[in-house]
Amino acid sequence: MYSTFKRILIGKPRKSADIEGEKLGKLKALAVLSSDALSSVAYGTEQILLVLIAAGAAALWYSVPISMAVLGLLVILIISYRQTIFAYPSGGGAYIVAKDNLGRAPSLVAGGSLLVDYILTVAVSSSAGTDAITSAFPSLHEHRIAIALVMIIFLTIMNLRGVTESATVLAVPIYLFVVAIFVLIISGVFHYVVYGGGAAASHLEAAASNVSLFLVLKAFSSGCSALTGVEAVSNAIPNFRDPAPRNAAATLMMMGIILGSMFIGISLLAFWYGVRPSATETVISQIAATTFGRSTMYYLIQGATALILFLAANTAYSAFPLLAFMLAKDKFMPHMFMVRGDRLGYSNGIIFLSVMSAVLVIAFHGNTENLIPLYAVGVFIPFTLSQLGMMLRWLKHKPAGWTVKLAINTVGMLTTMSITLIFIFTKFSQVWVVFIFLPIVLYLFTQINRHYNNTAEQLRVNLDSELVIKGNTVIIPVAGLTKVVANTISYAKTISDQVVAVYVGFDDESIAKMERKWERWNPGIRLVTIKSSYRSIIGPLRKFIDTVQWKKGKEDHITVVIPQFVTKHWWENILHNQTSLLIRAYLINYKDVIVTTVPFHLNK
């Protein structure tokens, strides 16, 4: 039943040889890896306005120069990450750059920040998509958490089906959003030229005297949330078809041009129309309503916006598993993140990402505004470390034209570092959690790495040493004389000549009865009976094993062979004692004891 349900959800397993078929071309990669960055158009301008409105409507004029500054930073980041793509064609982005140039600690900070950022990406995207839906249908506002969780489940299933399949399905709504926004911008500009807009421009003089530098910097840092997701292309270069670096660079440039054009267009329209941030209606909803009214086109734009906000999470589903794979390969995350699933994707990474993001959505009650500052800080820390790492790389290797490359990354590093500091100082009340959560993540990385190193050290075989063959003493816990016990004794005799059965009784009568039956049956092995005054089976059995170990020392292995019958139907297990499972669970952690189970299957 489970297997059938799994096949329906994610499809038939694929051969390892089909991995090349999972590579992406530029257009599909643009849809999958740029959805996060492109979706930020839906809330980037709004985040600027939310800060400026604190100084009054007149202050909204500053949204235009702030948006221009954000656009300038976008250009710097696109050029910088294009250099990273060609310098590190194996992917990994900030983590690999920091690892190669800055060392272990900075690389773990970059990797940990990005992992947290991708989890926040899914949470923010699903929450923001829900906001777009509830703007058009206010009656659904009370169900925003359930809507967000349903979308996370949908994206999880799509990505478990494979990269190419999810790209094919998800590319349509993403390109629909791009077309819809450009239609909105062009129509909005035409509407403004013909009919005029709001009164925002008339407040220029008042705005200049009412807004502090602190507020402008805070608004700028909020607007920089529109740049999250820019790094995803450099992280996921292995997902591209050959020549992967060239295709990745072209995709990055296309993303930058589209993102920059849409962001500045929405910011200008918001200013021209005098749009003010609202708790119940998004900025894009207000612009579309002013331009088209509550017409079919309005609902088409809202629908496309909701879709892109939901699907922005797909960038994280592409990048998180790859980054988790690289960290697991370096022994900083569990090795399960290195395993490919039935459809050749890193399924464990996908599922882990979904679970953690769902927890965040529930914890923050689907409130996008509370999540975005954490989201932005999580990505600007790796931005800064990546730029610094590239600076050191150019200084170390000095390839042709390295001075220009160094200058680009220097400007990028200083800018992203400044924005990170602005975020911390202006929104500390919202981002302080990063300073607790990130050290915990780094601590987990180091503990996992220590465990793997210790395990490797203890398991490593000296190829020059001679293998020592030990004997084997087999102990069989028995509860009575049954075919299950007979089957287990038959097996035990094939692995050792030293086999002993142990019966733990609770009173003298049951012990005497067992001894008489055993003597009559005579299976060819000795029976040891133990009386348990406290009705415990595991305690007396453990003491007996200790006695055997003390007598044998290190000369023999001690193997506990547990008889167990398996019912025909799973629910029938509830009707029986699970003593064998308890014994196995306890002894599996018992030092120098081998535990094995011999199943006996019931036919009816």
N, C-alpha and C positions, 0 to 999 in steps of 0.2 A: 504493500500500500504506500509506504513512504517513498519507495523507489519510483513508483508510477507518478505520484504527486510531484516529485522532484523533476522528473523528465518533462512533465507538462509545463512546469514553471520555467526551467532554464534550458530545456532541450537535451538532445543526445550528446554524450561525451565526444570530444574531438581528439584526434591523434596528435601526439607531440610534433609530428612532422608538419602539421597544419599551421604552425606558429607564424609562418611568413604571411599567411592569409589574414592574420589579425593586424597587420601593419596598416597605418592610415595614410591616405593621400592628403594633400594640402587642404582641400575644401572640407573634408570630413574632420580633419584634425582641428581646423579653425572652429568648427561647430562644437567639438567636444572640449577642447582645451581653452577656448576663449569665452565660453559661456559665462564663467564667473566674472571676468573683466567686463564683458559687454553688459552684463546684467546690472553692474554698478551704476550705469547711466540712470537706472530707475530710482536710485536713492542717493547718489553722490551729491547732486545739486540740493536735494532736500536736506541733507545733513548740514550743508553750509547755511541754508536759510534758518534751520532750527536754532543755530547758535546766534546768528545776527538778529533775529527777531527779538532777542532779549533786550536790545538797545532801541527797539521801536521799528516801525515800518520803514522809516527813512534810511535805516542802516542796511536795508536789503540791497541798496545800490552796490555795496562792497562785494556782492556775490559775483559781479562781472570780473573785476581785477583778480579776485581770488581764484575764480575758475580759469583765468588765463595763466595764473601761476601754477595751478595743478596741471594744466595742459603742458606747460614747459617742463615740469618734472616728468610727465609721461614720456616726452621726447627723449629726455636723458636716460630714463630707465630702458626704453626700447633699444636705444643704441648700445647701452651697457650690456644688456642681456643678449644682444646679437653677438657681441664679442665673446660672451661666456659660452654660447652655443658652439662656436667654432673652436674655442680653446678646450672645451670638455664635451666632446661629441657623444660620450657614453651616457650623458644625462646626470641627474642628481642635483643640478642647480647649486644653491647656496651651500648645501651640506658637503658636496664633493669639493667645491671651491675652497671652503673653509678648512676641510680636512687636509687638502693638498698644500695649502699655503699658511694657515694659521695654527694648525695643530688640533689635538683631540678635543679639548674643552670648548673652543669656539665652534667647532663643527657640530658638537652635540647640542650646543645652544641653538645653532641654526636649524639642525634637524628636528629638535624638539619643538621649536617655535613653529616650524612649518607643519608638523604633524598636528599640533594644537590648532593652527590656523585652518587646516583642511577640515577638521571636525567642526570648527566654528563656521566655515564656509557653508557646510550643509545645513547647519542650524539657522544661520542668517538667511540663506536663500529660501529655505522652506517657510520661514517666518515672514520674509518680505513678500514672497509669492502669495501667502495668505492675506497679507495686508492689501495687496492689489485686488484680490477677489472681494474682500469685505468692503473695499471702497466702492465697488460697483454694486454689491449686494449687502448692504449694512445688516440685514437680518441674520447673516452668517457669522457676524463678529464673535458671538459667544462660542462658536465651534472652531475657532482658528487653530487651536492646538491639535484637534482631531484631524483637520484638513492637512496640517503640516506633517503629521505622522503618516498619514496615508500616502502622501507624496514621497516621503523618505522610503517607504516600503516599495513603492513603484520603481524608484530609481535603483534600489538595491537589486530587485529582480532583473531589471534591464541590464545592469552591469554584470550580474552573474551570468547572463547569457552570452557575454563576450563583447570586446571593444568594438568590432566592426558592426555587429548587429545593433548595439545601442547607438552608435554613431549614425547609422542609416536612419533609424527611427527618430532620433532627437535632432538631427540636422534641420529637418523641415520647420519645426516651430522656432528654432533659433534664427534661421534666415528670415522667417516670417516677421519676427520681432525687429530685425535690422531694417527690413523694408518698411514696416509700419512706423518706426521712429523717424526714418528719413522722410516718409510721406507727411508725418506730423510736423517735422521741422520746416519742410518746404511750404506746406499749407499754412503753418503758423506764421512764417515770415510774410507770406502773401496777405494773410488776414491782418497782420499788424500794419503793413504798408497801406492797405486799402482802408481799414476801419480804425486803425490806431489801437493802442493797448491800454495798460493801466497808468496810474499816475506816479509810478516809482521813480522815473527819471527826474521829475520835478523836485525831488527831495535831496538832490545832490549836495547842495550847500549845507543843509541841516545834517546830513549824514556825516559830513566831514568833521563836524565838531562833536558829535555824540558818541563816536565809537572809539574805544581804547585799543591800543596795540595788542593787549592781551586777548581781547575779543576777536580781533582779526586773525591772530595766530591760531586761536582755538578753532575758528571757522575754517581756516586753511587746513589744519590737521584733520578736521572732520571731512572736508572735501577730498582729502587724499585717500579716503576709503574707496573712492572710485578707481584707485590704482591696484587694488588687491586682485590677484589672479594673473598679473603680468608675468610673474615668474614661472607659471605652470608649463609653458612651452619648453623652457630650458630644462625643467625637471624631467620631462617625458619624451626626450629625444628618441629613446629606444622604441617608442610606439610608431615612429614615422617610417615610411618606405624609403628605400635607398634612392638617392643619396640623402640620408637622414638629416645631417647638419644643414644642408642647403634648403631642404624642404621645411625644416623647423624655422630657419631664419626668415624664409619667405612668409611663413604663416605668422610669425611674430610681427613682421612689418605690416601685413594686412590687418592684423588685430589692432595695432597701434593707430593706424589711419582711421579705421572704422570707429574705434572707441573715442579717439580725440574729437572727431567730427560730431558724433552724437552728443558727447558730453557738453561741448561748448555750445552746440545748438540749443539743447534743453536749458542750459543756464541763461542764455540770452533771451529765450522766449519767456522764461520764468520772470526775469527782470522787466521785460517789455510789458508783460501782462499784469505786473504787480501781484504776482502769486505770493501768498503767505502760507507757511506750513500749517497743516491741520492734523489733528489727532484722528480724524475720521476719513480724510481724503488725501491721497498722495499728490505730489506736485504734478506728475505726468497726467493724472486724472483731471486736475484742474485745467491744465493747458489744453488737453484734448476736448474737455467740455466747452472751453471758451472758443476753440477753433471750429469744432464740428457740432457742438451741442450734444445732447444725449441721443445721438443718432446711432445707426449701425456701425459707422466708422469709429465712433467713440468706444463702443463695446468691443470692436475688433482690436483696437489698440490696447484696451485694458486686458483683454484675453491674452494677447501676445505678450504683454508685460508680465502678467501672472505666470505664463508658461516659462518665459526666460528666467524669471526669478527662481522658480522651482528648479529649472534645468541648470541653473548656474552651479548647483551642487555637483553636477556631473563632472566638472573640472576636478573637483576634489576626488571623485571616484576614479578618475584616471591617474591623478598624481600621487594620492596617498598610498595606494598599494605598492607603487614603484619605489617610493621613498622608504616605506616600511621594509621592503625587500632589501634595499641597500643597507639599512641599519641592521637588519637581521643577519645579513651576510657578514657584516663587521662585528657580529656577536653583541650588539647593543639592544636588540629586540628578540623576542622568541622566534625560534626557527620555523614555527608554523607559518610565519609571514613570507617564507620563501617558497612555499608549496603552491603550485598551480592547481586550479580546480578542474572540473570536468570540461569546462569551456575555455581552458588555457589562460584564464585570468587568475589573479591572486585573490582567491575567494575569501580567505580568512581576513585579509586586509579590508575588503569591501564590507564584510559583515561587521567587523569591529568598528569601522567608521560609522556605519549606520546606527549601531547600538549607542555609541557615545554621543552622536549628534541628537538622537532622539531623547536621550537623558537631558541634554542641554535645553532642548525646546520645552520639555516639561518643567524643568527647574526655573526657566526664565519666563514661563507662561506665554511663550511665543512672542515676546516683546523684542522687536528688531532693534529699536533704539538702544536697549541695554546691551545687546550683543555686539553691535558694530564697533565700538571702541576697542573691545578685546580683540576682535577680528583684525582690525587695522594694525594694532601694536604687534600682533602675532606675525604679521607679514613684513613689517618695516624693520624689525630686528634682523631677519635673514637678508633683507635688501642691503642693509648696511654692512653686514659681515661679508656678503658676496662681493660688494664693491671693494671693500678693503682687501679681500683675498686676491682679487684681480689686480689691484695696484701692486701688491707684493710680487705677483707673478711676472708682471711686466718689468719691474725693477730687477728681478732675479734673472730672467731669461733674455731680456732686451731683444725681441725679434724686430724685423723690419717695421718701421712706423710705430715703434713702441711709445714714443713720447706723446703722440696724439691719443693713443689708446689709454695711456696713463692719465692724461688730462681729463678724458671723458669719465673714467672711473673715479678719479679724485673728486670731480664735481658731483658725480652721483653719490659717492660716499658721504661727502659733507652735507649734501641736501637731505638724504634719507636719514642720516644721524640727527640732523637738526629737527626733522619732523618727528622722529621717535622721541626726542627730548621734549618737544612741544606737546606731544600726546601725553607724556608722563606728567608734565607739570600742569597742563590745562585740564586734564581729565583723570587725575589721579584717583578720584573717588570711584571712577568706573573701571579703571584698569589695574587697581592695586592687586587684584586676584592673580594677575600674571606673575607677580613677584613671589607668590606662594606656590602656585601651580607649576611654574617652569622649573624651580629647584627640585620639586618632587619628581618631575619627569626625568631630570638629569640624574638624580639619585637612583631612580629605577634603572636607567641606562647602565650606570656603573655597576650596580648590583647584578644585573643580568650578565654583563660582560665578565664580572668576577666569577660568577657561577660557571659560565661556559669555559673559562680558562682553567678553573680548578678541576672541572670535570674532565677536560682534555688531558690535564696533567696526570690525573689518577687513572685514566683509561688507556693511556699511551703504552704500547707494548714495546719491550726491548727486543728487537729482532735478533740480537746476538745471544739471548738467553734461551735455555732449554725449557720446553713446556713440561710442567710437572703434572702427572696424571694421578688424581686422588681416587679413593674409593667413594662409595655412596651408601649411606644408611637411610633407608626409606621408612618414614613413619606415616601410618594411615589412621586418621581419626575415624572411628566407626560408631554408629548409633544403634546398630542392630545387624541381623543377618538378612541381607537382601541381595537381589541380583545386581544392584548398584555397587555394593561392597565387593561382590564376587568379580565383577568387571574390573574394579579398581585394583584388586589383588593380582588379577591376571596381568594387568599392565605393569604393576610395580615389579613383579618378578622378572620382567624383560629388561629392566634397567639396573637391577641390583640383586645380589644374593642375600643381602642383609635387610630384610623387611620385617617390620614389627607393627602390629595393630594396637591401637590404644582406645580403650573404652572408658569414658568418664560417667560413673553412676552417682545417683543422689542418695541411694540407701543400700544396705547390705543385701536385701532381697533381690533387687534388680541386678546387682553385680553377680550374685551367685547364679542367677538364672542365665545371664549372659555367658558365664564361664562354662556351664553345663552344655549349652547349645554349641558353643565354639568347640568344645572337646569332641562332641558328637560329629560335628561337621568336618573338623580337621582339614582346613584349607592349606596346611603346609607351612604356616607362619605362626609365630608366637603371639599371644594376646596378652597385653598388659592392662590390668584394670586399676582404676584410680577412683577413690571415693571423694566426692566434692561435698563438703559440709555446707557450703554457702550456695549450692545450686549453680555454680559457675562452671562453664566448660573451658573457656579460653584460659583462665588462670591455671588450673591443674595441667592443661596441655602445655602451656608455656614452661612450667616448672619441669615437666618431663623432658622437654626439648633441651632445657638448660643442663639437665643431668647427662643426657646423651652427648651433648657438646663437650661437657667437662671430661667425660670418659674418653672420647675420641680425640679431643684436642683439635689440631689442624690436619689430622691424617685423612679424615673423610669429609665429604660434603654431607650435609643434612638436608634431605628432601622431604617435604610434607606433601603427600598426595591426597587430595581431598575428593571423596566421592560426591557426585552431585547428579541428581536426575533432572531432566529438562522436560517440562510439560508440553503437550501438543499445542495448546493455546496460551498466549502470553498472560491472559487474565487469570489463568489457573495458578500462576505462581503466588498470587495473593493468598491462596488457601493453604499454603505450606509455610513452615518455619524456614527462615533464611539463615540457619546456623552456619552452613557451609560458606555463605558469602561473608558473614561476620568473621569467621576464622581466617578466610583468605585476606580480608581487608586488614586485619590485625597483623598477621604474620608476614605480609608482603613488605612491611617496613622493619621486620625483625632481622637483626644483623646475622649475616652468614647462613641464612636459611632460604632454601629454594622452595617456592610454593607453586604447585601445579594442580590443575583440576581435571578430573577424568569424567566427562559427561556421559550420562546414560539417557537416551531419548525414549520417552514414552510414546506409544503409537495411538493411544486413544484416551 
